[in-house]
Amino acid sequence: MAASVTVDIVGQDSARRTALAAQGFADPRPTGVATRRHLVRVLGRIRLLQLDSVTVLARAHYLPMFSRLGPYSRELLDAAAWGRPMRRPRLLAECWAHEASLVPVGDWPLLHSGAKSPGWWRRYGELAQRAPELVSAVLDAVKEYGPVGAGTVERELGAGVRAVPGSWWNRTDTKRICEWLFGMGELVAGTRRGFERLYDLPERVLPAEVLGRRVDAEQGARELIARAGSALGVATEADLRDYYRLRPERSRKAVTQLVEAGELQPVMVRGWRAPAYRHRDVRTPRRITGAALLCPFDPLIWDRARTERLFGFRYRVEIYVPEHRRSHGYYVFPFLLDGELVARVDLKADRSAGLLRVPGAFAEPGTANTSRVVTELAGALKEMAQWLELDGIAAGQRGDLVAALGSATRRGALVRMVPQ
């Protein structure tokens, strides 16, 4: 007979503090210049950085580090992800995780173990089966010219085979095969040019010990769920599964195994409908202090249902919503203050004018001390403007915090406040 498992009852506030600590918001910021060691510390918490093409403020993968470390050199992260591996070992590799992501190099085999559901690129497998000579030609071109973009691969193939528009030798199919090979782990991102992925062979980018590690799907799922549990702190099985977008059957089995091993501890969170699990290594601080602006793709809040459960904060990204139907703006950052989401701010970097534009700023309903929220938010915006090398902040006209935010920013004198 299986031994009974004690299930603790956890309050909402405790679950929230546990989740915030797991995500690195209980750790002190660097007292000086952020270094590679600080990147490693944050990556040990959150485990991955989501990539996204939106450029309205800054690329999504830079922002979670800023939220946890404050101003740091983006070149530090670039070197960790896309630097020359012969000069210094890379910390990060690109692959499909939650979405397109940067993950610690050592996690790359886990994400190619079969534990994950195949991504959107799986539909190109039919093309690969139909045109195996294109697959071989792409691999040969990358071997000769890499790191290289899909357009260059297509041009090189076209020069040798007289590509005919509409045939499988066109750029569209070449790009599809590049993406299929990347998804399968046969190609990796050697570097990036702007936001274009330049493909290379895994053996020229990843350490031999990483490439040599063989992980089956069950072990891969178990290790990834353990990482998700550590990164989330307290989570339902669906939360854990979503962190790396694992196959449901693999995730459920892994959770069961980790509970039996004592790595995950079953808990009931008041107000949550589904059972939850707390990672054995996480801590629950008595208080969470400090302020942070959170990118829409930050792992603390990218799961909108979980964000609502943890913070009572209903959040939707409105990028694809017509402007007249948006509630809060185009690229809205929740504002975290002392462990609560107390406001949301629409942000845009106007680089030609040298301004951080704030079209809208809104306090959350029920926020008691809006004057402190405004003061802390003004400080966070000044810090962000300086980090992005912008000269001033321009407030818009939408939201109940905008007027007070303008006054607070003018008083600060670190950057100038100008009219929208």
C-alpha positions in Angstrom: 0.0 0.0 0.0 1.4 3.4 -1.0 2.3 5.7 1.9 -0.1 8.6 2.4 1.1 12.0 1.4 0.5 15.0 3.6 -1.1 17.9 1.7 -0.5 21.4 3.2 -3.0 24.2 2.9 -1.4 27.3 1.5 -2.9 30.8 1.5 -3.0 33.1 -1.5 -0.5 35.5 -0.1 1.9 32.8 0.8 1.6 31.2 -2.7 2.3 34.6 -4.2 5.4 35.3 -2.1 6.7 31.8 -2.9 6.2 32.4 -6.6 7.9 35.7 -6.5 10.9 34.4 -4.6 11.2 31.5 -7.1 11.3 34.0 -9.9 14.1 36.0 -8.3 12.2 38.9 -6.9 13.4 38.3 -3.3 17.1 38.4 -4.4 19.0 41.6 -3.9 20.0 43.6 -7.0 23.7 44.0 -7.8 25.3 46.8 -5.8 27.6 47.6 -8.7 27.8 46.7 -12.4 25.9 43.5 -13.3 28.2 40.7 -14.4 28.0 37.3 -16.0 27.7 35.9 -12.5 24.5 37.9 -12.0 23.1 36.5 -15.3 23.8 33.0 -14.1 22.0 33.7 -10.9 18.8 34.9 -12.6 18.9 32.1 -15.2 19.1 29.7 -12.3 15.8 31.1 -11.1 13.8 31.5 -14.3 15.5 28.9 -16.5 14.6 30.6 -19.9 14.1 33.9 -21.7 11.3 34.1 -24.3 12.3 35.6 -27.7 9.9 37.8 -29.5 10.1 40.1 -32.5 8.2 43.1 -31.0 10.6 46.1 -30.9 8.3 48.9 -29.6 10.4 49.1 -26.4 13.2 46.6 -26.4 13.4 42.9 -27.4 11.6 40.7 -25.0 14.6 38.6 -23.9 16.4 41.6 -22.5 13.6 42.7 -20.2 13.2 40.0 -17.6 16.9 40.5 -16.7 16.3 44.3 -16.3 13.3 43.6 -14.1 15.4 41.6 -11.7 18.9 43.2 -12.0 18.1 46.7 -12.9 20.3 48.4 -15.6 22.7 46.0 -17.1 24.6 45.8 -20.3 22.6 44.1 -23.0 25.9 43.2 -24.7 26.4 40.9 -21.6 23.4 38.9 -22.6 24.2 38.9 -26.3 27.6 37.4 -25.5 26.1 34.8 -23.3 23.7 33.8 -26.0 25.5 34.4 -29.3 29.1 35.1 -28.5 31.9 33.1 -30.2 32.0 29.8 -28.2 35.7 29.4 -28.9 36.5 32.5 -26.9 34.2 31.9 -23.9 31.7 29.1 -23.4 28.1 30.2 -24.1 25.6 30.2 -21.2 22.6 30.0 -23.5 21.3 28.2 -26.5 18.2 28.9 -28.6 15.5 26.3 -29.0 11.8 25.8 -28.7 10.9 25.8 -25.0 7.9 27.8 -23.8 8.0 29.5 -27.2 11.2 30.4 -29.1 13.5 30.8 -26.2 17.0 31.1 -24.8 17.7 28.3 -22.3 20.9 27.3 -20.3 23.1 25.3 -22.7 22.8 22.2 -20.4 19.1 22.1 -20.9 19.3 21.8 -24.7 19.3 17.9 -24.6 16.2 17.9 -22.4 14.2 19.9 -24.9 15.2 17.5 -27.7 14.4 14.4 -25.7 10.8 13.9 -27.0 9.3 15.2 -23.8 7.9 18.3 -25.6 5.0 18.4 -28.1 6.5 19.3 -31.5 6.2 22.9 -32.4 4.5 24.5 -35.4 7.5 23.5 -37.5 6.4 19.9 -37.4 4.2 20.4 -40.4 7.4 20.9 -42.5 8.3 17.2 -41.9 6.2 16.2 -44.9 8.3 18.6 -47.1 11.5 17.0 -45.6 10.2 13.5 -46.5 9.2 14.7 -50.0 12.5 16.5 -50.7 15.3 14.7 -48.9 17.8 16.2 -51.3 16.8 19.7 -50.2 17.5 18.7 -46.6 20.9 17.4 -47.5 21.6 20.5 -49.6 20.7 22.8 -46.7 22.9 20.9 -44.3 25.8 21.0 -46.7 25.3 24.7 -47.3 25.2 25.5 -43.6 28.3 23.3 -43.1 30.2 25.3 -45.7 28.9 28.8 -45.0 27.5 28.9 -41.5 26.5 30.7 -39.5 24.2 31.7 -42.3 20.7 32.9 -42.9 18.0 31.1 -44.9 18.2 33.7 -47.7 21.9 33.1 -48.2 21.3 29.3 -48.1 18.7 29.7 -50.8 21.0 31.9 -53.0 23.8 29.4 -52.7 21.5 26.5 -53.6 20.0 28.5 -56.5 23.4 29.2 -57.9 24.1 25.5 -58.1 20.8 24.1 -59.2 19.1 26.8 -61.2 16.2 27.4 -58.8 12.8 27.7 -60.4 10.2 29.9 -58.7 7.5 27.7 -57.3 9.7 24.6 -57.0 10.9 23.2 -53.7 14.2 25.1 -54.3 12.6 28.5 -53.6 13.3 30.5 -50.5 10.1 29.7 -48.8 10.8 26.0 -48.8 14.4 26.5 -47.9 13.4 28.6 -44.9 10.9 25.9 -43.9 13.6 23.2 -44.0 16.0 25.4 -42.0 13.3 25.8 -39.4 12.4 22.1 -39.4 16.1 21.2 -38.9 16.3 23.8 -36.2 13.3 22.4 -34.4 14.6 18.9 -34.7 18.0 20.0 -33.3 19.9 19.3 -36.5 20.7 23.0 -36.8 21.2 25.6 -34.0 21.3 29.4 -33.9 25.0 30.2 -34.4 24.3 33.9 -33.9 21.8 36.5 -35.0 21.9 39.5 -37.4 19.4 41.9 -36.1 16.6 39.5 -35.3 17.4 37.1 -38.1 18.5 33.7 -36.9 21.8 32.5 -38.5 22.0 28.7 -38.6 25.0 26.6 -37.8 25.9 23.0 -37.0 25.4 22.0 -33.4 29.0 20.7 -33.0 30.3 24.1 -33.9 28.2 25.9 -31.2 27.4 23.5 -28.3 29.9 21.8 -26.0 30.7 18.1 -26.7 29.4 17.0 -23.3 26.0 18.6 -24.1 25.8 17.1 -27.6 26.9 13.7 -26.2 24.2 13.5 -23.5 21.4 11.2 -24.4 18.1 11.7 -22.6 14.9 9.7 -23.2 11.5 11.4 -23.2 10.5 10.2 -19.7 13.8 11.5 -18.1 13.6 14.7 -20.1 10.1 15.4 -18.9 11.0 14.7 -15.3 14.0 17.1 -15.4 12.0 19.8 -17.2 9.1 19.6 -14.7 11.6 19.8 -11.9 13.0 22.9 -13.4 9.5 24.4 -14.0 8.7 23.6 -10.3 11.8 25.4 -9.1 11.1 28.4 -11.4 7.4 28.7 -10.5 7.6 27.9 -6.8 4.1 26.7 -6.4 2.0 25.6 -9.4 -0.6 23.3 -10.7 0.3 20.4 -13.1 -1.0 22.5 -16.0 1.2 25.4 -14.9 4.2 23.1 -14.7 3.4 21.6 -18.1 3.0 25.0 -19.8 6.4 26.3 -18.7 8.1 24.2 -21.4 5.0 23.2 -23.3 5.4 19.5 -22.5 3.2 16.6 -23.7 0.3 16.2 -21.1 0.9 12.5 -20.6 4.6 13.1 -20.0 4.0 15.9 -17.7 1.4 14.1 -15.5 3.7 11.1 -15.2 6.7 13.3 -14.3 4.7 15.1 -11.6 3.7 11.8 -10.1 7.3 10.6 -10.1 8.6 13.8 -8.6 6.0 13.7 -5.8 7.1 10.1 -5.0 10.7 11.3 -4.9 9.8 14.2 -2.6 11.0 16.9 -5.0 7.5 18.2 -5.5 5.2 18.5 -2.4 1.4 18.5 -3.0 -0.4 21.5 -1.6 -3.8 23.1 -1.7 -3.9 26.8 -2.4 -6.9 28.5 -1.1 -9.0 29.8 -4.0 -7.4 27.5 -6.6 -9.6 24.8 -8.1 -6.8 22.4 -9.1 -4.3 20.7 -6.8 -0.9 22.4 -6.7 2.7 21.4 -6.0 5.5 23.2 -4.2 9.1 22.6 -5.1 11.1 21.3 -2.0 13.9 23.9 -2.5 11.8 27.1 -2.7 11.4 29.4 0.1 8.6 31.7 1.2 9.8 35.1 2.4 7.9 37.0 5.0 7.8 40.0 2.7 8.6 40.9 -0.9 9.8 44.5 -1.4 10.9 46.5 -4.3 9.6 47.6 -7.7 9.8 46.2 -11.2 8.2 46.8 -14.6 7.2 43.5 -16.2 7.4 42.8 -19.9 4.3 41.0 -21.3 6.6 38.0 -22.0 8.1 37.8 -18.5 7.8 34.2 -17.1 6.2 35.5 -14.0 3.1 36.7 -15.9 3.1 35.1 -19.3 0.5 32.5 -18.2 -2.5 34.9 -17.9 -4.7 32.4 -16.0 -2.0 31.8 -13.4 -1.4 35.6 -13.2 -5.0 36.1 -12.3 -4.9 33.3 -9.7 -1.8 34.6 -8.1 -2.4 38.4 -8.2 -6.1 38.9 -9.0 -4.8 40.7 -12.0 -6.6 40.1 -15.3 -4.1 40.8 -18.1 -4.3 40.5 -21.8 -1.7 41.7 -24.5 -3.6 44.1 -26.8 -1.0 44.3 -29.6 -3.4 42.6 -32.0 -6.5 44.4 -30.8 -7.7 47.4 -32.9 -6.6 50.6 -31.3 -10.2 51.8 -30.6 -10.9 48.6 -28.6 -7.8 48.6 -26.4 -8.4 49.0 -22.7 -4.9 50.0 -21.6 -2.7 50.3 -24.7 -0.5 48.6 -27.2 2.5 47.3 -25.2 1.5 47.4 -21.5 3.8 46.5 -18.6 2.3 45.5 -15.3 4.0 47.3 -12.4 5.1 45.1 -9.4 5.5 46.9 -6.1 6.2 45.1 -2.8 4.8 41.8 -4.1 1.6 43.2 -5.7 0.7 44.2 -9.2 -0.6 47.7 -8.5 -0.6 49.4 -11.9 -0.1 49.0 -15.7 1.8 51.3 -18.0 1.7 51.5 -21.8 5.3 52.1 -23.0 7.1 52.9 -26.2 10.7 53.8 -26.9 10.8 56.7 -29.4 14.4 56.5 -30.4 14.3 59.2 -33.0 13.1 61.7 -30.4 15.2 60.2 -27.6 12.1 59.7 -25.4 10.4 57.0 -23.4 6.8 57.6 -24.2 4.1 56.7 -21.6 0.8 56.9 -23.5 -1.1 55.6 -20.5 -0.7 54.7 -16.9 -3.5 53.1 -14.8 -3.7 52.2 -11.1 -5.3 48.9 -10.3 -8.8 49.1 -8.7 -8.5 49.0 -5.0 -4.9 50.3 -4.9 -4.8 52.2 -1.5 -1.6 54.3 -1.6 -1.5 55.7 -5.2 0.9 58.5 -4.2 3.5 55.9 -3.3 2.7 53.9 -6.5 3.3 57.1 -8.5 6.6 57.8 -6.8 8.0 54.3 -7.3 6.7 54.1 -10.8 8.4 57.4 -11.7 11.7 56.1 -10.4 11.3 52.8 -12.4 10.5 54.7 -15.6 13.6 57.0 -15.1 15.7 53.9 -14.6 14.3 52.3 -17.7 14.8 55.4 -19.8 18.5 55.6 -18.8 19.0 51.9 -19.4 17.6 52.4 -23.0 19.8 55.5 -23.4 16.8 57.8 -23.8 17.0 61.4 -22.7 13.5 62.0 -21.4 10.0 60.7 -20.6 6.9 61.9 -22.4 3.6 61.3 -20.6 0.4 60.9 -22.6 -3.2 61.5 -21.5 -4.7 58.1 -20.8 -5.2 56.7 -17.3 -5.7 58.0 -13.8 -1.9 58.1 -12.9 -0.6 60.1 -15.8 -1.0 63.6 -14.4 0.6 62.7 -11.0 3.3 60.7 -12.8 4.3 63.8 -14.8 4.7 65.8 -11.6 6.7 63.1 -9.9 9.0 62.7 -12.8 9.7 66.5 -13.1 10.6 66.6 -9.4 13.1 63.7 -9.9 15.3 65.7 -12.3 17.2 62.6 -13.4 15.6 62.9 -16.9 13.5 65.6 -18.3 9.7 65.4 -18.5 8.3 66.8 -21.8 4.8 67.1 -23.2 3.4 64.3 -25.4 
